[in-house]
Amino acid sequence: MRPSPRRTLAGIALGALVIPLAACSDSGDAGADGTVTITVSGRPAAANPAAVKLFDDKVAAFEKANPDIRVKTNEYEYDQQSFQAKVAGGNLETVVRVPLTEMSSLIKRKQVSDITEDFKQVKHGAQFNDEVLSVARGEDGRTYGVPTEEYALGLVYNRKLFEKAGLDPDSPPTTWDEVREAAKTIKDKTGVDGYAQMTKENTGGWMLTAMTYSFGDDMQEQSGGRWVNSFHKEGSGSHKALDLLKEMRWTDKSMGRNQLRNGGDIERDFAAGKIGMTMAAPNMINHVIDQYKSDKNDVGIGPMPSDGSAKRTLVGGNVAVISPKASPEQRAAAVKFIDFYYLASKYDPKRAGDQAAVQNKDGLTVGSPLVAFFKPEISDPVEEAVNKHANVPLEHFAAYRESLGDYELVVEPPVEGQNVYKALDNAVQAVLTREDADPAKELNKANDLVKSQVERAQQ
């Protein structure tokens, strides 16, 4: 099986797998006045004027601090098809944020720039958490992007429902056996579904991958110098995970009847008090409080459950990459922008504190666990500055925070991760909607669907 990096992170955050990205390719030559132009997207839609203003203000501040760099912006969002078309047409944006699952394929196809030398200009780059940066490195050890967000999954749970069911909200389950028992107790004592799982729009495969890791297994392995799927093998972690879900759904009846939900659906139902526990990234805390108006005292997060033999969880996020057509001047300018826009609040305590203060004033959640992108001498003062403005009970996240140093944080499947997730949605949905579904057969069907894509990606 593929060895996975062990990472010690001070905290965790983030959210969505696919996030807004970057910009249109311009001439690599500096203008007559020495100005270099780059294009950066991720500009929010006009329907969200407050977010647009915040984005534009940060871009303007960057240009003021760097008068020799001009930044054009657009609303492009990454997806595989459009990205490939842009690369083929030579008009890829200068800076694009991509999911971690895409990095190995993009590096292999030479569709992103090598920024090893440019990365040296990043402030505190020498203190970057090596394990965080590793997701942007190729097998050759070179650097091909800059992480902008990273998260590790945990168990988000409703503390009020725990209390109603006679469970200790300060001691969330840490093994899958405990999750199963707690889910049944919640269902029996309160009538609320004790546990829920995402199943749609690639989230089913994403969550199954996380469970597979927590059972001490991986989704793909090396064979003959190439990556091949291993999730479908007899006795795999994926098989064990589906067996567990099947028992909870059909034997315990602790998962309810609605089994076709994406992340947003889960968040909405959790906020409405209809779910006791679910796997999620810590940014779910912000979503259910800010967007769905959950009581901040009712939300807790604990470590990712394990099978009792391994402490592992899935780590994901996004990486800012630079167009392979970018000139040396554009690459340098783009890295400066990435540093200013995405990293400064992760290494500058004043900026982090000021940003947290504004978020608090605006009524947004402050204090959910954050990822440490830098080594403790840099990240600890940042976390302290943010937590001074916390408006949620930090002790409700203690079990999660305290577990991170003991957990192996495993990156997403290295080849065609999103397509692997898509194929596995079918397997998860089948097991949770049909009592007679055979987990082994469903996993084999998923492998048949995505096998050729994994092979082609490595040609």
C-alpha positions as CSV (number, residue, x, y, z in Angstrom):
1,M,0.0,0.0,0.0
2,R,1.1,3.6,-0.6
3,P,2.9,5.0,2.5
4,S,1.3,8.2,3.6
5,P,3.0,11.2,5.2
6,R,2.6,11.8,9.0
7,R,1.8,15.4,9.7
8,T,1.7,17.3,12.9
9,L,-0.7,20.3,12.5
10,A,-1.8,22.8,15.1
11,G,-5.3,23.0,13.8
12,I,-7.4,22.4,10.8
13,A,-9.8,24.2,8.5
14,L,-11.5,24.7,5.2
15,G,-14.2,23.2,3.3
16,A,-15.3,22.6,-0.1
17,L,-13.3,20.3,-2.4
18,V,-13.7,22.6,-5.4
19,I,-13.1,26.3,-4.9
20,P,-12.9,29.4,-7.2
21,L,-9.7,29.7,-9.1
22,A,-7.7,31.9,-11.4
23,A,-7.0,33.9,-14.6
24,C,-6.3,34.6,-18.3
25,S,-2.9,34.3,-19.9
26,D,-1.2,37.5,-21.1
27,S,2.0,38.2,-22.8
28,G,4.9,37.2,-20.6
29,D,6.9,40.4,-21.5
30,A,6.9,43.4,-19.3
31,G,5.2,46.5,-20.6
32,A,7.1,49.5,-21.9
33,D,7.0,50.9,-18.4
34,G,8.2,47.7,-16.8
35,T,4.7,46.6,-15.6
36,V,4.0,42.9,-15.6
37,T,0.4,41.7,-16.0
38,I,-1.1,38.6,-14.5
39,T,-4.6,37.3,-14.4
40,V,-6.2,35.9,-11.3
41,S,-9.8,34.6,-10.9
42,G,-11.8,33.6,-7.9
43,R,-13.5,37.0,-8.0
44,P,-16.9,36.4,-6.4
45,A,-20.1,36.7,-8.4
46,A,-21.8,40.1,-8.6
47,A,-24.7,38.7,-6.7
48,N,-22.5,38.8,-3.6
49,P,-21.4,42.5,-3.4
50,A,-19.8,42.3,0.0
51,A,-17.5,39.5,-1.1
52,V,-16.7,41.3,-4.3
53,K,-15.7,44.4,-2.4
54,L,-13.5,42.4,-0.1
55,F,-11.8,40.7,-3.0
56,D,-11.3,43.9,-5.0
57,D,-10.0,45.7,-1.9
58,K,-7.3,43.0,-1.4
59,V,-6.3,43.1,-5.1
60,A,-6.1,46.9,-4.9
61,A,-3.9,46.7,-1.8
62,F,-1.6,44.3,-3.6
63,E,-1.3,46.5,-6.6
64,K,-0.6,49.5,-4.4
65,A,2.2,47.6,-2.6
66,N,3.5,46.3,-6.0
67,P,3.1,49.1,-8.5
68,D,5.0,47.2,-11.2
69,I,2.3,44.4,-11.2
70,R,-1.1,44.7,-12.8
71,V,-3.7,42.2,-11.8
72,K,-6.7,41.3,-14.0
73,T,-9.4,39.2,-12.4
74,N,-12.3,37.0,-13.5
75,E,-14.8,34.5,-12.0
76,Y,-13.3,31.3,-13.5
77,E,-13.8,28.2,-11.4
78,Y,-11.7,25.1,-11.9
79,D,-13.2,22.0,-13.5
80,Q,-11.3,19.3,-15.4
81,Q,-12.8,19.8,-18.8
82,S,-12.4,23.6,-19.0
83,F,-8.9,23.4,-17.5
84,Q,-7.8,21.0,-20.2
85,A,-9.3,23.1,-22.9
86,K,-7.6,26.2,-21.6
87,V,-4.2,24.5,-21.5
88,A,-4.6,23.1,-25.0
89,G,-5.6,26.5,-26.3
90,G,-2.7,28.2,-24.5
91,N,-5.0,30.6,-22.6
92,L,-5.0,29.3,-19.1
93,E,-5.1,31.9,-16.4
94,T,-1.8,32.8,-14.8
95,V,-3.0,31.6,-11.4
96,V,-5.5,28.8,-10.8
97,R,-6.5,27.0,-7.7
98,V,-6.9,23.3,-8.1
99,P,-7.9,20.5,-5.6
100,L,-5.1,18.4,-4.2
101,T,-6.5,15.4,-6.1
102,E,-5.4,17.0,-9.4
103,M,-1.8,17.8,-8.6
104,S,-0.1,14.6,-9.6
105,S,-1.8,14.4,-13.0
106,L,-1.1,18.1,-13.7
107,I,2.6,17.7,-12.8
108,K,3.0,14.6,-14.9
109,R,1.4,16.3,-17.9
110,K,3.6,19.4,-17.5
111,Q,0.4,21.5,-17.3
112,V,1.7,23.7,-14.4
113,S,4.9,25.6,-13.9
114,D,7.8,24.5,-11.8
115,I,8.1,27.3,-9.2
116,T,10.9,25.9,-7.0
117,E,13.1,28.9,-7.4
118,D,10.2,31.4,-7.3
119,F,8.9,29.9,-4.0
120,K,12.1,31.2,-2.3
121,Q,10.6,34.7,-2.3
122,V,7.6,33.6,-0.2
123,K,7.9,35.3,3.2
124,H,8.7,32.7,5.9
125,G,8.9,30.1,3.1
126,A,11.8,28.5,5.0
127,Q,9.4,28.0,7.9
128,F,6.6,26.4,5.8
129,N,5.3,23.2,7.3
130,D,7.0,20.7,5.1
131,E,4.2,18.2,5.3
132,V,1.7,20.8,4.1
133,L,4.0,21.9,1.3
134,S,4.5,18.2,0.3
135,V,1.1,18.2,-1.5
136,A,2.5,20.6,-4.0
137,R,5.7,18.7,-4.8
138,G,6.3,16.3,-7.5
139,E,8.1,12.9,-7.3
140,D,11.2,14.8,-8.5
141,G,11.1,16.9,-5.3
142,R,10.4,20.1,-7.2
143,T,7.7,22.5,-6.1
144,Y,4.7,23.1,-8.5
145,G,2.3,25.1,-6.5
146,V,1.5,26.8,-3.2
147,P,-1.1,25.3,-0.8
148,T,-3.8,27.9,0.0
149,E,-6.1,25.8,2.2
150,E,-5.9,22.5,3.9
151,Y,-8.2,20.5,6.1
152,A,-8.5,17.2,7.9
153,L,-11.8,15.5,8.4
154,G,-13.3,14.8,11.8
155,L,-16.6,13.8,13.4
156,V,-19.0,16.8,13.6
157,Y,-21.7,16.2,16.2
158,N,-24.7,17.8,17.8
159,R,-24.0,18.3,21.5
160,K,-27.6,18.9,22.4
161,L,-28.7,15.6,20.9
162,F,-25.8,13.9,22.8
163,E,-27.2,15.3,26.1
164,K,-30.8,14.3,25.2
165,A,-29.6,10.7,24.5
166,G,-27.6,10.5,27.7
167,L,-24.2,10.7,26.0
168,D,-21.3,12.8,27.1
169,P,-20.9,15.7,24.7
170,D,-17.3,16.3,25.9
171,S,-16.3,12.7,24.9
172,P,-17.3,12.1,21.3
173,P,-16.8,8.6,19.8
174,T,-13.3,7.8,18.7
175,T,-13.8,4.4,17.1
176,W,-16.4,3.3,14.5
177,D,-17.8,0.8,17.0
178,E,-18.5,3.7,19.3
179,V,-20.0,5.7,16.4
180,R,-22.4,2.8,15.6
181,E,-23.4,2.5,19.3
182,A,-23.9,6.2,19.8
183,A,-25.9,6.5,16.5
184,K,-28.3,3.8,17.7
185,T,-28.6,5.4,21.1
186,I,-29.4,8.8,19.6
187,K,-32.0,7.2,17.3
188,D,-33.6,5.1,20.1
189,K,-33.7,7.9,22.7
190,T,-34.5,10.9,20.5
191,G,-36.0,9.6,17.3
192,V,-33.4,11.6,15.3
193,D,-31.1,10.0,12.8
194,G,-27.9,9.2,14.8
195,Y,-25.5,9.3,11.8
196,A,-25.6,10.6,8.2
197,Q,-23.3,10.3,5.3
198,M,-22.8,12.4,2.1
199,T,-23.5,10.4,-1.0
200,K,-23.9,12.7,-4.0
201,E,-21.8,14.8,-6.4
202,N,-18.5,13.1,-5.6
203,T,-19.0,13.4,-1.8
204,G,-20.0,9.8,-1.5
205,G,-16.6,8.7,-2.8
206,W,-14.9,11.4,-0.8
207,M,-16.3,10.2,2.5
208,L,-15.8,6.6,1.6
209,T,-12.1,7.4,1.0
210,A,-11.9,9.0,4.4
211,M,-13.4,5.9,6.0
212,T,-11.1,3.7,4.1
213,Y,-8.1,5.6,5.5
214,S,-9.5,5.3,9.0
215,F,-9.6,1.5,8.6
216,G,-5.9,1.6,7.9
217,D,-6.1,1.1,4.1
218,D,-5.6,3.2,0.9
219,M,-7.5,3.7,-2.3
220,Q,-4.7,3.1,-4.7
221,E,-1.4,1.3,-4.7
222,Q,1.8,1.1,-6.8
223,S,2.0,-1.8,-9.3
224,G,4.6,-2.0,-12.0
225,G,5.6,1.6,-11.5
226,R,2.0,2.9,-11.9
227,W,-0.9,3.7,-9.5
228,V,-3.8,1.2,-9.7
229,N,-7.1,1.1,-7.7
230,S,-7.0,-1.1,-4.7
231,F,-10.3,-0.1,-3.0
232,H,-12.2,-3.0,-4.6
233,K,-10.0,-5.8,-3.3
234,E,-11.4,-8.4,-1.0
235,G,-11.2,-7.3,2.6
236,S,-10.2,-3.7,1.7
237,G,-10.9,-0.8,4.0
238,S,-13.6,0.4,1.6
239,H,-15.3,-3.0,1.9
240,K,-15.2,-2.8,5.7
241,A,-16.6,0.7,5.6
242,L,-19.5,-0.2,3.3
243,D,-20.2,-3.3,5.5
244,L,-20.4,-1.0,8.5
245,L,-22.7,1.5,6.7
246,K,-25.0,-1.3,5.6
247,E,-25.3,-2.6,9.2
248,M,-26.1,0.9,10.5
249,R,-28.6,1.6,7.8
250,W,-30.5,-1.7,7.6
251,T,-29.9,-3.5,10.9
252,D,-29.6,-0.7,13.4
253,K,-31.9,1.7,11.4
254,S,-29.9,4.6,12.8
255,M,-29.3,6.5,9.6
256,G,-32.9,7.2,8.5
257,R,-34.4,7.0,5.0
258,N,-32.9,10.0,3.2
259,Q,-29.7,8.7,1.7
260,L,-29.2,11.0,-1.3
261,R,-27.5,14.1,0.1
262,N,-24.5,16.3,-0.7
263,G,-22.5,18.4,1.7
264,G,-25.0,21.3,1.6
265,D,-27.9,19.0,2.3
266,I,-26.1,17.4,5.3
267,E,-25.3,20.9,6.7
268,R,-28.9,22.1,6.4
269,D,-30.3,19.0,8.1
270,F,-27.6,19.0,10.8
271,A,-28.4,22.7,11.5
272,A,-32.1,21.8,11.8
273,G,-31.3,19.2,14.5
274,K,-32.1,16.2,12.2
275,I,-28.6,14.6,12.4
276,G,-26.6,13.5,15.4
277,M,-23.2,12.9,13.8
278,T,-21.5,13.2,10.4
279,M,-18.0,13.2,8.9
280,A,-16.9,16.7,7.7
281,A,-14.2,19.3,7.5
282,P,-14.1,21.8,10.4
283,N,-15.5,24.6,8.1
284,M,-18.8,22.9,8.5
285,I,-18.9,24.5,11.9
286,N,-18.8,28.0,10.3
287,H,-21.5,27.0,7.7
288,V,-24.1,25.7,10.1
289,I,-23.6,28.7,12.5
290,D,-23.3,31.5,9.9
291,Q,-25.5,30.3,7.1
292,Y,-28.1,28.1,8.9
293,K,-28.1,29.9,12.3
294,S,-27.4,26.9,14.5
295,D,-26.8,27.6,18.2
296,K,-23.0,27.8,18.5
297,N,-23.2,25.9,21.8
298,D,-24.7,22.9,20.1
299,V,-21.8,22.1,17.6
300,G,-18.8,20.0,18.5
301,I,-16.1,18.3,16.5
302,G,-14.1,15.3,17.5
303,P,-11.3,13.2,15.9
304,M,-11.9,11.0,12.9
305,P,-13.1,7.7,14.2
306,S,-10.8,4.7,13.6
307,D,-11.2,0.9,13.5
308,G,-9.1,0.7,16.7
309,S,-5.9,-0.2,14.9
310,A,-4.9,3.0,13.1
311,K,-5.4,6.7,13.6
312,R,-5.7,8.1,10.1
313,T,-7.8,10.8,8.4
314,L,-8.1,12.3,5.0
315,V,-6.4,15.7,4.4
316,G,-7.5,17.8,1.4
317,G,-7.7,21.3,0.2
318,N,-6.5,23.5,-2.7
319,V,-3.2,24.5,-4.3
320,A,-2.5,27.6,-6.3
321,V,-0.7,26.7,-9.5
322,I,0.7,28.8,-12.3
323,S,0.2,28.5,-16.0
324,P,3.0,26.6,-17.9
325,K,2.9,29.5,-20.4
326,A,3.7,32.1,-17.8
327,S,7.0,34.0,-18.4
328,P,9.6,34.2,-15.6
329,E,8.3,37.7,-14.8
330,Q,4.8,36.5,-14.5
331,R,5.7,33.5,-12.4
332,A,7.5,35.8,-9.9
333,A,4.6,38.2,-9.9
334,A,2.1,35.4,-9.4
335,V,4.0,34.0,-6.5
336,K,4.0,37.4,-4.9
337,F,0.3,37.6,-5.3
338,I,-0.3,34.2,-3.9
339,D,1.9,35.1,-0.9
340,F,0.0,38.4,-0.3
341,Y,-3.5,37.2,-0.9
342,Y,-3.5,33.6,0.6
343,L,-0.6,33.3,2.9
344,A,-0.1,36.5,4.8
345,S,-2.9,35.9,7.2
346,K,-1.4,32.5,8.0
347,Y,2.0,34.0,9.1
348,D,1.3,37.6,10.2
349,P,-0.4,37.7,13.6
350,K,-1.5,41.3,13.2
351,R,-3.2,40.7,9.9
352,A,-4.7,37.5,11.2
353,G,-6.0,39.2,14.3
354,D,-7.3,42.2,12.3
355,Q,-9.1,39.8,9.9
356,A,-10.6,37.8,12.8
357,A,-11.8,41.1,14.5
358,V,-13.6,42.1,11.3
359,Q,-15.2,38.7,10.9
360,N,-16.3,38.8,14.5
361,K,-17.8,42.3,14.0
362,D,-19.6,41.1,10.9
363,G,-21.1,38.3,12.9
364,L,-19.1,35.5,11.3
365,T,-17.8,32.6,13.2
366,V,-14.2,33.0,14.6
367,G,-12.4,30.2,16.5
368,S,-13.1,27.0,14.5
369,P,-9.9,25.0,14.1
370,L,-7.4,26.4,11.6
371,V,-4.6,24.7,9.7
372,A,-1.0,25.5,10.7
373,F,0.7,26.2,7.4
374,F,3.9,27.2,9.1
375,K,6.1,25.8,11.9
376,P,5.1,26.5,15.5
377,E,7.2,29.6,15.9
378,I,5.2,31.2,13.1
379,S,1.8,29.6,13.4
380,D,1.3,29.7,17.2
381,P,1.2,33.5,17.5
382,V,-1.2,33.6,14.6
383,E,-3.6,31.1,16.2
384,E,-3.4,33.1,19.5
385,A,-4.2,36.3,17.7
386,V,-7.2,34.8,16.0
387,N,-8.5,33.1,19.2
388,K,-8.6,36.4,21.0
389,H,-11.6,37.2,18.8
390,A,-13.2,33.8,19.1
391,N,-17.0,33.9,19.4
392,V,-17.6,30.1,19.8
393,P,-16.7,27.8,22.7
394,L,-13.2,26.7,21.9
395,E,-13.5,23.8,24.4
396,H,-16.1,22.2,22.1
397,F,-13.3,21.5,19.6
398,A,-10.7,20.4,22.1
399,A,-11.0,16.7,21.3
400,Y,-10.4,17.3,17.7
401,R,-7.4,19.7,18.2
402,E,-5.8,17.4,20.8
403,S,-6.0,14.4,18.4
404,L,-4.1,15.9,15.5
405,G,-0.6,15.2,16.7
406,D,-1.4,11.5,17.1
407,Y,-3.1,11.2,13.6
408,E,-1.6,10.2,10.3
409,L,-3.0,12.7,7.8
410,V,-3.3,11.1,4.4
411,V,-3.6,12.9,1.1
412,E,-6.4,12.2,-1.4
413,P,-6.0,9.5,-4.0
414,P,-3.0,10.4,-6.2
415,V,-4.5,9.7,-9.7
416,E,-7.9,10.9,-11.0
417,G,-9.2,11.4,-7.4
418,Q,-12.4,13.3,-8.4
419,N,-13.3,10.6,-10.9
420,V,-12.6,7.9,-8.3
421,Y,-15.0,9.7,-6.0
422,K,-17.6,10.0,-8.7
423,A,-17.6,6.3,-9.4
424,L,-17.8,5.4,-5.8
425,D,-20.8,7.6,-5.3
426,N,-22.7,4.8,-7.0
427,A,-21.4,2.1,-4.6
428,V,-22.3,4.2,-1.5
429,Q,-25.7,5.0,-2.8
430,A,-26.5,1.4,-3.7
431,V,-25.6,0.1,-0.2
432,L,-27.6,2.8,1.6
433,T,-30.7,2.7,-0.7
434,R,-31.0,-1.1,-1.4
435,E,-31.0,-3.6,1.4
436,D,-29.9,-6.4,-0.9
437,A,-26.9,-4.5,-2.4
438,D,-23.6,-6.4,-2.1
439,P,-20.7,-4.1,-1.1
440,A,-18.1,-6.2,-2.8
441,K,-20.0,-6.2,-6.1
442,E,-20.7,-2.5,-5.9
443,L,-17.0,-1.7,-5.4
444,N,-16.0,-3.9,-8.4
445,K,-18.5,-2.0,-10.5
446,A,-17.0,1.3,-9.4
447,N,-13.5,0.1,-10.3
448,D,-14.7,-0.9,-13.7
449,L,-16.1,2.6,-14.2
450,V,-12.9,4.4,-13.4
451,K,-10.1,2.0,-14.1
452,S,-9.4,3.1,-17.6
453,Q,-9.4,6.8,-16.6
454,V,-6.7,6.1,-14.0
455,E,-4.7,4.2,-16.6
456,R,-5.0,6.9,-19.2
457,A,-4.0,9.6,-16.8
458,Q,-0.6,8.0,-16.4
459,Q,0.2,7.5,-20.1
